[in-house]
Amino acid sequence: MSGLRVVPTWRHGQERLYVCLTDGRNIAWYDREAARVNLLSEDRREDVLDVLGPFLTGPVAIGPPPVPTPAELARLSLHPDDDLAPNRPGEALQVALDRDPGPAHRLRPDPRRRALAAEQTVGDALDRLDGAGWHTLHSVPLPGGDRIHHLAIGPGGLFAVHTVYARKQRVTVADPMVTLGRREPTALLRRVRADADRASYALTAEVHPVLALVEPADVSVTAPLRAARVLTDTEVAGLARTGGVLKPADVEALHAMARDRNTWVRV
């Protein structure tokens, strides 16, 4: 018996299988997507391959982990409490609901749950852009209790995405006012642009404001928008078709900067 065990983990929808010693230390991991076994100890190579045998699918590369890039080194130096990358879509709402779920029976659905469902829908769509060279951070905290629902960073630039639950409602956009169904108009685009401006200040890079409407019945834009986009949840993936703005190294560097909670404390 080698004394090794395999521990699966999931992060952003991707699986990694870690090979651990009896004391919990990792000596290797199998990255399914990259089809690579990364060895921290060449001495245990055969034992590692033996314990991973039932999990390997097809040919795999085997060797020491790749040399980390400067962006990866910056990420590794972050304290876990300061790293925003693990945030789930709607993280702040989920935490609030866990702390105070509200009454079990109520006449009207809790608006926080609708907002959470909307952020999860848009967040999942943005997370699926990872394979196209994009990174998305969720529930980015801002001073004063505000937050950016989603911050997408990729070849097409940076986008601060504000999500609104609009299921089966007619939405009218008259910049900066947005009207959902029969509700009173609100200057929502002003808020969306303010969030993008704060992100631009924090990252010293241009951040584009986006309003994402989840499952609207109809969207009417009455006049050209000023420096903002209005998309439905099914159109969010179209951001991946934009490119030519940031190089891969710039994307990684901005992502490393944006995921650090301390980047946002003075905006």
MIPA-217275 format. One record per residue (C-alpha): residue number from 1; x, y, z. Coordinates in nm, 4 decimals. Example, Ala and Ser with C-alpha at 12.3 -4.5 7.8 and 13.67 -1.06 7.14 Angstrom:
MIPA-217275
<r><tido>1</tido><u>1.2300</u><v>-0.4500</v><w>0.7800</w></r>
<r><tido>2</tido><u>1.3670</u><v>-0.1060</v><w>0.7140</w></r>
***
This chain:
MIPA-217275
<r><tido>1</tido><u>0.0000</u><v>0.0000</v><w>0.0000</w></r>
<r><tido>2</tido><u>0.1346</u><v>0.3432</v><w>-0.0978</w></r>
<r><tido>3</tido><u>-0.0562</u><v>0.5334</v><w>0.1740</w></r>
<r><tido>4</tido><u>-0.1714</u><v>0.7862</v><w>-0.0829</w></r>
<r><tido>5</tido><u>-0.5294</u><v>0.8992</v><w>-0.1336</w></r>
<r><tido>6</tido><u>-0.7093</u><v>1.0948</v><w>-0.4053</w></r>
<r><tido>7</tido><u>-0.9148</u><v>1.3998</v><w>-0.3066</w></r>
<r><tido>8</tido><u>-1.1374</u><v>1.5568</v><w>-0.5761</w></r>
<r><tido>9</tido><u>-1.2053</u><v>1.9316</v><w>-0.5681</w></r>
<r><tido>10</tido><u>-1.4213</u><v>2.1573</v><w>-0.7816</w></r>
<r><tido>11</tido><u>-1.3646</u><v>2.5231</v><w>-0.8610</w></r>
<r><tido>12</tido><u>-1.5514</u><v>2.7300</v><w>-1.1205</w></r>
<r><tido>13</tido><u>-1.6926</u><v>2.4095</v><w>-1.2644</w></r>
<r><tido>14</tido><u>-1.3531</u><v>2.2470</v><w>-1.3211</w></r>
<r><tido>15</tido><u>-1.2358</u><v>1.9330</v><w>-1.1430</w></r>
<r><tido>16</tido><u>-0.8909</u><v>1.8672</v><w>-0.9984</w></r>
<r><tido>17</tido><u>-0.7828</u><v>1.5456</v><w>-0.8307</w></r>
<r><tido>18</tido><u>-0.5208</u><v>1.5957</v><w>-0.5600</w></r>
<r><tido>19</tido><u>-0.2963</u><v>1.3121</v><w>-0.4424</w></r>
<r><tido>20</tido><u>-0.2327</u><v>1.3456</v><w>-0.0694</w></r>
<r><tido>21</tido><u>-0.0070</u><v>1.1834</v><w>0.1881</w></r>
<r><tido>22</tido><u>-0.1536</u><v>1.0465</v><w>0.5108</w></r>
<r><tido>23</tido><u>-0.0747</u><v>1.3777</v><w>0.6855</w></r>
<r><tido>24</tido><u>-0.2796</u><v>1.5709</v><w>0.4268</w></r>
<r><tido>25</tido><u>0.0081</u><v>1.7178</v><w>0.2261</w></r>
<r><tido>26</tido><u>-0.0357</u><v>1.7266</v><w>-0.1531</w></r>
<r><tido>27</tido><u>0.2340</u><v>1.5670</v><w>-0.3663</w></r>
<r><tido>28</tido><u>0.0574</u><v>1.5776</v><w>-0.7042</w></r>
<r><tido>29</tido><u>-0.2627</u><v>1.6747</v><w>-0.8810</w></r>
<r><tido>30</tido><u>-0.4397</u><v>1.5682</v><w>-1.1968</w></r>
<r><tido>31</tido><u>-0.5874</u><v>1.8460</v><w>-1.4094</w></r>
<r><tido>32</tido><u>-0.8505</u><v>1.6798</v><w>-1.6296</w></r>
<r><tido>33</tido><u>-0.8971</u><v>1.9774</v><w>-1.8608</w></r>
<r><tido>34</tido><u>-0.5234</u><v>2.0118</v><w>-1.9290</w></r>
<r><tido>35</tido><u>-0.4766</u><v>1.6299</v><w>-1.9356</w></r>
<r><tido>36</tido><u>-0.1737</u><v>1.6691</v><w>-1.7104</w></r>
<r><tido>37</tido><u>-0.0461</u><v>1.5119</v><w>-1.3890</w></r>
<r><tido>38</tido><u>0.1638</u><v>1.7653</v><w>-1.1960</w></r>
<r><tido>39</tido><u>0.4223</u><v>1.6033</v><w>-0.9681</w></r>
<r><tido>40</tido><u>0.5708</u><v>1.7796</v><w>-0.6679</w></r>
<r><tido>41</tido><u>0.7839</u><v>1.4747</v><w>-0.5833</w></r>
<r><tido>42</tido><u>0.9435</u><v>1.2752</v><w>-0.8637</w></r>
<r><tido>43</tido><u>1.0348</u><v>1.0071</v><w>-0.6080</w></r>
<r><tido>44</tido><u>0.6684</u><v>0.9033</v><w>-0.5774</w></r>
<r><tido>45</tido><u>0.5954</u><v>0.9095</v><w>-0.9521</w></r>
<r><tido>46</tido><u>0.4940</u><v>0.5429</v><w>-0.9825</w></r>
<r><tido>47</tido><u>0.2836</u><v>0.5520</v><w>-0.6667</w></r>
<r><tido>48</tido><u>0.1036</u><v>0.8637</v><w>-0.7872</w></r>
<r><tido>49</tido><u>0.0261</u><v>0.7140</v><w>-1.1280</w></r>
<r><tido>50</tido><u>-0.0891</u><v>0.3931</v><w>-0.9639</w></r>
<r><tido>51</tido><u>-0.3389</u><v>0.5636</v><w>-0.7308</w></r>
<r><tido>52</tido><u>-0.4614</u><v>0.7924</v><w>-1.0117</w></r>
<r><tido>53</tido><u>-0.4958</u><v>0.5016</v><w>-1.2545</w></r>
<r><tido>54</tido><u>-0.8741</u><v>0.4585</v><w>-1.2202</w></r>
<r><tido>55</tido><u>-0.9272</u><v>0.8309</v><w>-1.2842</w></r>
<r><tido>56</tido><u>-0.7027</u><v>0.8888</v><w>-1.5874</w></r>
<r><tido>57</tido><u>-0.8802</u><v>0.9195</v><w>-1.9207</w></r>
<r><tido>58</tido><u>-0.6629</u><v>0.8941</v><w>-2.2298</w></r>
<r><tido>59</tido><u>-0.2990</u><v>1.0038</v><w>-2.2617</w></r>
<r><tido>60</tido><u>-0.1724</u><v>1.2578</v><w>-2.0087</w></r>
<r><tido>61</tido><u>0.1407</u><v>1.4682</v><w>-1.9719</w></r>
<r><tido>62</tido><u>0.3423</u><v>1.4026</v><w>-1.6556</w></r>
<r><tido>63</tido><u>0.5939</u><v>1.6305</v><w>-1.4917</w></r>
<r><tido>64</tido><u>0.6555</u><v>1.9128</v><w>-1.2458</w></r>
<r><tido>65</tido><u>0.4032</u><v>2.1991</v><w>-1.2355</w></r>
<r><tido>66</tido><u>0.4576</u><v>2.4759</v><w>-1.4916</w></r>
<r><tido>67</tido><u>0.6567</u><v>2.7761</v><w>-1.3725</w></r>
<r><tido>68</tido><u>0.4003</u><v>3.0277</v><w>-1.2410</w></r>
<r><tido>69</tido><u>0.3538</u><v>3.3550</v><w>-1.4252</w></r>
<r><tido>70</tido><u>0.3875</u><v>3.6879</v><w>-1.2395</w></r>
<r><tido>71</tido><u>0.0059</u><v>3.7033</v><w>-1.2204</w></r>
<r><tido>72</tido><u>-0.0090</u><v>3.3547</v><w>-1.0698</w></r>
<r><tido>73</tido><u>0.2594</u><v>3.4447</v><w>-0.8160</w></r>
<r><tido>74</tido><u>0.0576</u><v>3.7500</v><w>-0.7155</w></r>
<r><tido>75</tido><u>-0.2490</u><v>3.5303</v><w>-0.6707</w></r>
<r><tido>76</tido><u>-0.0581</u><v>3.2764</v><w>-0.4621</w></r>
<r><tido>77</tido><u>0.0636</u><v>3.5539</v><w>-0.2307</w></r>
<r><tido>78</tido><u>-0.2941</u><v>3.6580</v><w>-0.1455</w></r>
<r><tido>79</tido><u>-0.4372</u><v>3.5740</v><w>0.1929</w></r>
<r><tido>80</tido><u>-0.7485</u><v>3.3569</v><w>0.1393</w></r>
<r><tido>81</tido><u>-0.9672</u><v>3.6197</v><w>0.3084</w></r>
<r><tido>82</tido><u>-0.8511</u><v>3.8788</v><w>0.0524</w></r>
<r><tido>83</tido><u>-0.9045</u><v>3.6635</v><w>-0.2573</w></r>
<r><tido>84</tido><u>-1.2328</u><v>3.7439</v><w>-0.4328</w></r>
<r><tido>85</tido><u>-1.1956</u><v>3.4768</v><w>-0.7024</w></r>
<r><tido>86</tido><u>-1.3787</u><v>3.2014</v><w>-0.5053</w></r>
<r><tido>87</tido><u>-1.6903</u><v>3.4211</v><w>-0.4763</w></r>
<r><tido>88</tido><u>-1.9971</u><v>3.2515</v><w>-0.6233</w></r>
<r><tido>89</tido><u>-2.2428</u><v>3.4458</v><w>-0.8394</w></r>
<r><tido>90</tido><u>-2.4629</u><v>3.6301</v><w>-0.5931</w></r>
<r><tido>91</tido><u>-2.2230</u><v>3.5571</v><w>-0.3064</w></r>
<r><tido>92</tido><u>-2.3317</u><v>3.8572</v><w>-0.0987</w></r>
<r><tido>93</tido><u>-2.7006</u><v>3.7722</v><w>-0.1386</w></r>
<r><tido>94</tido><u>-2.6391</u><v>3.4072</v><w>-0.0590</w></r>
<r><tido>95</tido><u>-2.4582</u><v>3.5001</v><w>0.2634</w></r>
<r><tido>96</tido><u>-2.7389</u><v>3.7401</v><w>0.3588</w></r>
<r><tido>97</tido><u>-3.0040</u><v>3.4742</v><w>0.2996</w></r>
<r><tido>98</tido><u>-2.8083</u><v>3.2168</v><w>0.4980</w></r>
<r><tido>99</tido><u>-2.7892</u><v>3.4575</v><w>0.7917</w></r>
<r><tido>100</tido><u>-3.1507</u><v>3.5748</v><w>0.7672</w></r>
<r><tido>101</tido><u>-3.3687</u><v>3.3505</v><w>0.5485</w></r>
<r><tido>102</tido><u>-3.6802</u><v>3.5453</v><w>0.6422</w></r>
<r><tido>103</tido><u>-4.0188</u><v>3.3999</v><w>0.7348</w></r>
<r><tido>104</tido><u>-4.1008</u><v>3.0549</v><w>0.6015</w></r>
<r><tido>105</tido><u>-4.4395</u><v>3.1700</v><w>0.4727</w></r>
<r><tido>106</tido><u>-4.4896</u><v>3.5124</v><w>0.3165</w></r>
<r><tido>107</tido><u>-4.7471</u><v>3.6625</v><w>0.0841</w></r>
<r><tido>108</tido><u>-4.4906</u><v>3.7690</v><w>-0.1755</w></r>
<r><tido>109</tido><u>-4.1642</u><v>3.5993</v><w>-0.2790</w></r>
<r><tido>110</tido><u>-3.8527</u><v>3.7382</v><w>-0.1112</w></r>
<r><tido>111</tido><u>-3.7038</u><v>3.9831</v><w>-0.3658</w></r>
<r><tido>112</tido><u>-3.3573</u><v>3.8785</v><w>-0.2543</w></r>
<r><tido>113</tido><u>-3.4172</u><v>3.5282</v><w>-0.3896</w></r>
<r><tido>114</tido><u>-3.5217</u><v>3.6647</v><w>-0.7275</w></r>
<r><tido>115</tido><u>-3.2156</u><v>3.8877</v><w>-0.7353</w></r>
<r><tido>116</tido><u>-2.9988</u><v>3.5893</v><w>-0.6410</w></r>
<r><tido>117</tido><u>-3.1486</u><v>3.3765</v><w>-0.9187</w></r>
<r><tido>118</tido><u>-3.0764</u><v>3.6565</v><w>-1.1671</w></r>
<r><tido>119</tido><u>-2.7141</u><v>3.6945</v><w>-1.0564</w></r>
<r><tido>120</tido><u>-2.6636</u><v>3.3195</v><w>-1.0730</w></r>
<r><tido>121</tido><u>-2.8019</u><v>3.3059</v><w>-1.4269</w></r>
<r><tido>122</tido><u>-2.5773</u><v>3.5833</v><w>-1.5554</w></r>
<r><tido>123</tido><u>-2.2804</u><v>3.4690</v><w>-1.3464</w></r>
<r><tido>124</tido><u>-2.2995</u><v>3.1164</v><w>-1.4862</w></r>
<r><tido>125</tido><u>-2.3090</u><v>3.2552</v><w>-1.8415</w></r>
<r><tido>126</tido><u>-1.9994</u><v>3.4669</v><w>-1.7728</w></r>
<r><tido>127</tido><u>-1.8152</u><v>3.1796</v><w>-1.6050</w></r>
<r><tido>128</tido><u>-1.8590</u><v>2.9757</v><w>-1.9230</w></r>
<r><tido>129</tido><u>-1.6381</u><v>3.2286</v><w>-2.1030</w></r>
<r><tido>130</tido><u>-1.3328</u><v>3.1060</v><w>-1.9093</w></r>
<r><tido>131</tido><u>-1.2263</u><v>2.8826</v><w>-2.1974</w></r>
<r><tido>132</tido><u>-1.2203</u><v>3.1848</v><w>-2.4297</w></r>
<r><tido>133</tido><u>-0.9578</u><v>3.3627</v><w>-2.2213</w></r>
<r><tido>134</tido><u>-1.1952</u><v>3.5494</v><w>-1.9882</w></r>
<r><tido>135</tido><u>-1.2075</u><v>3.5747</v><w>-1.6093</w></r>
<r><tido>136</tido><u>-1.5106</u><v>3.6827</v><w>-1.4074</w></r>
<r><tido>137</tido><u>-1.5244</u><v>3.7980</v><w>-1.0466</w></r>
<r><tido>138</tido><u>-1.8567</u><v>3.8023</v><w>-0.8636</w></r>
<r><tido>139</tido><u>-1.9910</u><v>4.0224</v><w>-0.5818</w></r>
<r><tido>140</tido><u>-1.6935</u><v>4.2583</v><w>-0.5819</w></r>
<r><tido>141</tido><u>-1.7334</u><v>4.4636</v><w>-0.2601</w></r>
<r><tido>142</tido><u>-1.7121</u><v>4.8424</v><w>-0.2718</w></r>
<r><tido>143</tido><u>-1.6904</u><v>5.0848</v><w>0.0208</w></r>
<r><tido>144</tido><u>-2.0264</u><v>5.1917</v><w>0.1598</w></r>
<r><tido>145</tido><u>-2.1896</u><v>4.8526</v><w>0.1187</w></r>
<r><tido>146</tido><u>-2.2155</u><v>4.8683</v><w>-0.2609</w></r>
<r><tido>147</tido><u>-2.0861</u><v>4.5955</v><w>-0.4878</w></r>
<r><tido>148</tido><u>-2.0271</u><v>4.5154</v><w>-0.8516</w></r>
<r><tido>149</tido><u>-2.2408</u><v>4.2130</v><w>-0.9362</w></r>
<r><tido>150</tido><u>-1.9933</u><v>4.0775</v><w>-1.1939</w></r>
<r><tido>151</tido><u>-1.6609</u><v>4.2028</v><w>-1.3294</w></r>
<r><tido>152</tido><u>-1.5644</u><v>4.0367</v><w>-1.6587</w></r>
<r><tido>153</tido><u>-1.2036</u><v>4.0676</v><w>-1.7789</w></r>
<r><tido>154</tido><u>-1.0985</u><v>3.9333</v><w>-2.1166</w></r>
<r><tido>155</tido><u>-0.9620</u><v>4.0043</v><w>-2.4647</w></r>
<r><tido>156</tido><u>-1.2511</u><v>4.2433</v><w>-2.5292</w></r>
<r><tido>157</tido><u>-1.1739</u><v>4.4578</v><w>-2.2255</w></r>
<r><tido>158</tido><u>-1.3290</u><v>4.5001</v><w>-1.8808</w></r>
<r><tido>159</tido><u>-1.7028</u><v>4.5046</v><w>-1.8119</w></r>
<r><tido>160</tido><u>-1.8863</u><v>4.5870</v><w>-1.4887</w></r>
<r><tido>161</tido><u>-2.2132</u><v>4.3942</v><w>-1.5181</w></r>
<r><tido>162</tido><u>-2.5180</u><v>4.4898</v><w>-1.3096</w></r>
<r><tido>163</tido><u>-2.7912</u><v>4.2246</v><w>-1.3092</w></r>
<r><tido>164</tido><u>-3.1664</u><v>4.2818</v><w>-1.2805</w></r>
<r><tido>165</tido><u>-3.4438</u><v>4.0246</v><w>-1.2481</w></r>
<r><tido>166</tido><u>-3.6981</u><v>4.1091</v><w>-1.5197</w></r>
<r><tido>167</tido><u>-3.8785</u><v>3.7818</v><w>-1.5824</w></r>
<r><tido>168</tido><u>-4.1852</u><v>3.8257</v><w>-1.8094</w></r>
<r><tido>169</tido><u>-4.1713</u><v>4.2043</v><w>-1.7724</w></r>
<r><tido>170</tido><u>-4.1579</u><v>4.4680</v><w>-2.0418</w></r>
<r><tido>171</tido><u>-3.8500</u><v>4.6839</v><w>-1.9941</w></r>
<r><tido>172</tido><u>-3.8213</u><v>5.0377</v><w>-2.1286</w></r>
<r><tido>173</tido><u>-3.4823</u><v>5.2086</v><w>-2.1305</w></r>
<r><tido>174</tido><u>-3.4743</u><v>5.5883</v><w>-2.1642</w></r>
<r><tido>175</tido><u>-3.1190</u><v>5.6670</v><w>-2.0548</w></r>
<r><tido>176</tido><u>-3.0627</u><v>5.6988</v><w>-1.7606</w></r>
<r><tido>177</tido><u>-3.4120</u><v>5.5798</v><w>-1.6630</w></r>
<r><tido>178</tido><u>-3.5151</u><v>5.2129</v><w>-1.6711</w></r>
<r><tido>179</tido><u>-3.8757</u><v>5.1007</v><w>-1.6265</w></r>
<r><tido>180</tido><u>-3.9644</u><v>4.7414</v><w>-1.5385</w></r>
<r><tido>181</tido><u>-4.3257</u><v>4.6501</v><w>-1.6000</w></r>
<r><tido>182</tido><u>-4.5596</u><v>4.8863</v><w>-1.4129</w></r>
<r><tido>183</tido><u>-4.3020</u><v>5.0033</v><w>-1.1632</w></r>
<r><tido>184</tido><u>-4.1810</u><v>5.3589</v><w>-1.1349</w></r>
<r><tido>185</tido><u>-3.8801</u><v>5.4419</v><w>-1.3564</w></r>
<r><tido>186</tido><u>-3.5422</u><v>5.4503</v><w>-1.1800</w></r>
<r><tido>187</tido><u>-3.2108</u><v>5.6019</v><w>-1.2885</w></r>
<r><tido>188</tido><u>-3.0547</u><v>5.2574</v><w>-1.3011</w></r>
<r><tido>189</tido><u>-2.8061</u><v>5.3314</v><w>-1.5780</w></r>
<r><tido>190</tido><u>-2.6611</u><v>5.6108</v><w>-1.3662</w></r>
<r><tido>191</tido><u>-2.5858</u><v>5.3489</v><w>-1.0969</w></r>
<r><tido>192</tido><u>-2.4407</u><v>5.1080</v><w>-1.3536</w></r>
<r><tido>193</tido><u>-2.2076</u><v>5.3759</v><w>-1.4919</w></r>
<r><tido>194</tido><u>-2.1033</u><v>5.4824</v><w>-1.1410</w></r>
<r><tido>195</tido><u>-1.9991</u><v>5.1239</v><w>-1.0593</w></r>
<r><tido>196</tido><u>-1.7934</u><v>5.1070</v><w>-1.3800</w></r>
<r><tido>197</tido><u>-1.6294</u><v>5.4420</v><w>-1.3005</w></r>
<r><tido>198</tido><u>-1.5284</u><v>5.3197</v><w>-0.9551</w></r>
<r><tido>199</tido><u>-1.3838</u><v>5.0027</v><w>-1.1077</w></r>
<r><tido>200</tido><u>-1.1912</u><v>5.2114</v><w>-1.3632</w></r>
<r><tido>201</tido><u>-1.0427</u><v>5.4160</v><w>-1.0804</w></r>
<r><tido>202</tido><u>-0.9426</u><v>5.1070</v><w>-0.8821</w></r>
<r><tido>203</tido><u>-0.7846</u><v>4.9240</v><w>-1.1761</w></r>
<r><tido>204</tido><u>-0.6527</u><v>5.2291</v><w>-1.3657</w></r>
<r><tido>205</tido><u>-0.8107</u><v>5.0862</v><w>-1.6808</w></r>
<r><tido>206</tido><u>-1.1278</u><v>5.1557</v><w>-1.8780</w></r>
<r><tido>207</tido><u>-1.4241</u><v>4.9532</v><w>-1.7502</w></r>
<r><tido>208</tido><u>-1.7429</u><v>4.9424</v><w>-1.9576</w></r>
<r><tido>209</tido><u>-2.0846</u><v>4.9470</v><w>-1.7868</w></r>
<r><tido>210</tido><u>-2.3344</u><v>4.6716</v><w>-1.8740</w></r>
<r><tido>211</tido><u>-2.6932</u><v>4.6246</v><w>-1.7584</w></r>
<r><tido>212</tido><u>-2.7982</u><v>4.2584</v><w>-1.7837</w></r>
<r><tido>213</tido><u>-3.1728</u><v>4.1906</v><w>-1.7828</w></r>
<r><tido>214</tido><u>-3.2738</u><v>3.8361</v><w>-1.6930</w></r>
<r><tido>215</tido><u>-3.5650</u><v>3.6827</v><w>-1.8877</w></r>
<r><tido>216</tido><u>-3.7482</u><v>4.0024</v><w>-1.9881</w></r>
<r><tido>217</tido><u>-4.0623</u><v>3.9730</v><w>-2.2015</w></r>
<r><tido>218</tido><u>-3.9495</u><v>4.2651</v><w>-2.4183</w></r>
<r><tido>219</tido><u>-3.6809</u><v>4.5336</v><w>-2.4139</w></r>
<r><tido>220</tido><u>-3.7341</u><v>4.8755</v><w>-2.5690</w></r>
<r><tido>221</tido><u>-3.4486</u><v>5.1262</v><w>-2.5905</w></r>
<r><tido>222</tido><u>-3.5957</u><v>5.4643</v><w>-2.6818</w></r>
<r><tido>223</tido><u>-3.2710</u><v>5.6475</v><w>-2.7608</w></r>
<r><tido>224</tido><u>-2.9007</u><v>5.5714</v><w>-2.8144</w></r>
<r><tido>225</tido><u>-2.7263</u><v>5.4784</v><w>-2.4913</w></r>
<r><tido>226</tido><u>-2.4405</u><v>5.6864</v><w>-2.3530</w></r>
<r><tido>227</tido><u>-2.1351</u><v>5.4691</v><w>-2.2858</w></r>
<r><tido>228</tido><u>-2.3327</u><v>5.1668</v><w>-2.1672</w></r>
<r><tido>229</tido><u>-2.4752</u><v>4.8394</v><w>-2.2942</w></r>
<r><tido>230</tido><u>-2.8082</u><v>4.6778</v><w>-2.2187</w></r>
<r><tido>231</tido><u>-2.8110</u><v>4.3005</v><w>-2.2735</w></r>
<r><tido>232</tido><u>-3.0425</u><v>4.0130</v><w>-2.1902</w></r>
<r><tido>233</tido><u>-2.9056</u><v>3.7083</v><w>-2.0080</w></r>
<r><tido>234</tido><u>-2.8982</u><v>3.5157</v><w>-2.3396</w></r>
<r><tido>235</tido><u>-2.6831</u><v>3.7888</v><w>-2.4983</w></r>
<r><tido>236</tido><u>-2.4175</u><v>3.8045</v><w>-2.2259</w></r>
<r><tido>237</tido><u>-2.2091</u><v>3.5290</v><w>-2.3882</w></r>
<r><tido>238</tido><u>-2.1686</u><v>3.7609</v><w>-2.6879</w></r>
<r><tido>239</tido><u>-1.9038</u><v>3.9518</v><w>-2.4930</w></r>
<r><tido>240</tido><u>-1.6677</u><v>3.6683</v><w>-2.5879</w></r>
<r><tido>241</tido><u>-1.6926</u><v>3.7766</v><w>-2.9521</w></r>
<r><tido>242</tido><u>-1.5276</u><v>4.1083</v><w>-2.8689</w></r>
<r><tido>243</tido><u>-1.1498</u><v>4.1140</v><w>-2.8794</w></r>
<r><tido>244</tido><u>-0.8414</u><v>4.3023</v><w>-2.9816</w></r>
<r><tido>245</tido><u>-0.8315</u><v>4.5208</v><w>-2.6704</w></r>
<r><tido>246</tido><u>-0.6254</u><v>4.3302</v><w>-2.4129</w></r>
<r><tido>247</tido><u>-0.3390</u><v>4.0866</v><w>-2.4583</w></r>
<r><tido>248</tido><u>-0.3446</u><v>3.7629</v><w>-2.2550</w></r>
<r><tido>249</tido><u>-0.0728</u><v>3.8938</v><w>-2.0218</w></r>
<r><tido>250</tido><u>-0.2753</u><v>4.2111</v><w>-1.9596</w></r>
<r><tido>251</tido><u>-0.5876</u><v>4.0049</v><w>-1.8854</w></r>
<r><tido>252</tido><u>-0.3976</u><v>3.7972</v><w>-1.6286</w></r>
<r><tido>253</tido><u>-0.2383</u><v>4.1016</v><w>-1.4660</w></r>
<r><tido>254</tido><u>-0.5714</u><v>4.2866</v><w>-1.4339</w></r>
<r><tido>255</tido><u>-0.7395</u><v>3.9741</v><w>-1.3005</w></r>
<r><tido>256</tido><u>-0.4686</u><v>3.9324</v><w>-1.0369</w></r>
<r><tido>257</tido><u>-0.5155</u><v>4.2947</v><w>-0.9333</w></r>
<r><tido>258</tido><u>-0.8969</u><v>4.2839</v><w>-0.9334</w></r>
<r><tido>259</tido><u>-0.9258</u><v>3.9672</v><w>-0.7249</w></r>
<r><tido>260</tido><u>-0.7393</u><v>4.1327</v><w>-0.4351</w></r>
<r><tido>261</tido><u>-0.9970</u><v>4.2750</v><w>-0.1924</w></r>
<r><tido>262</tido><u>-0.7514</u><v>4.5515</v><w>-0.0964</w></r>
<r><tido>263</tido><u>-0.7694</u><v>4.6933</v><w>-0.4502</w></r>
<r><tido>264</tido><u>-1.1255</u><v>4.8109</v><w>-0.3798</w></r>
<r><tido>265</tido><u>-1.0999</u><v>4.9652</v><w>-0.0326</w></r>
<r><tido>266</tido><u>-1.0492</u><v>5.3266</v><w>-0.1473</w></r>
<r><tido>267</tido><u>-1.2805</u><v>5.3649</v><w>-0.4478</w></r>
***
